[in-house]
Amino acid sequence: MTDAGSASGCFFCAAVAGADEPLLVAGDPATITVLNRFPYNSGHLMVAPRAHLSDLLAAGDDGAAALMVAARRAMRALESAMHPAGFNLGVNHGDAAGASIDHLHLHVVPRWGGDTNFMPVLGATKVLPELLEETAARLRHAFAELADVPEPAELPPAQRL
Ligand SMILES: [Zn+2]
């Protein structure tokens, strides 16, 4: 368990603090979104709270909701910029599950038909056809353009759970 401040040596806290992070692509008052330097696939993003929270349980309902809001925005940016056929979203929760950084983050991995059959669990990386900095630039542009694109229409009330 960690406090809700920042932790020295933490990649996400350094990005939040404004350190020069070329793979930072988006942010809001509660979260940041960065490209994974060791991606499972092109456009592999990680959404993290600005506070150094150890896991999803520490984030509370509001923190978890903010993470999901940012993840949806990331999906929309990826759809606009890279046209994936699907996504994997996931959190590695705890050492036994492969959590490698003690700062909560949600993976948003775009998928295309035939890329791989299974999302690699640990440390697997792929040779990517595009430089990470180029991908980051494309995604920053896509995030910026989202402001001009309306959210997908909400379901009418009768269709909500
Ligand atoms: Zn941190």
Residues whose N, C-alpha, C, O or C-beta is under 5 A from the ligand:
A	BS01	ZN	A7 C10 F12 C13 H52 H103
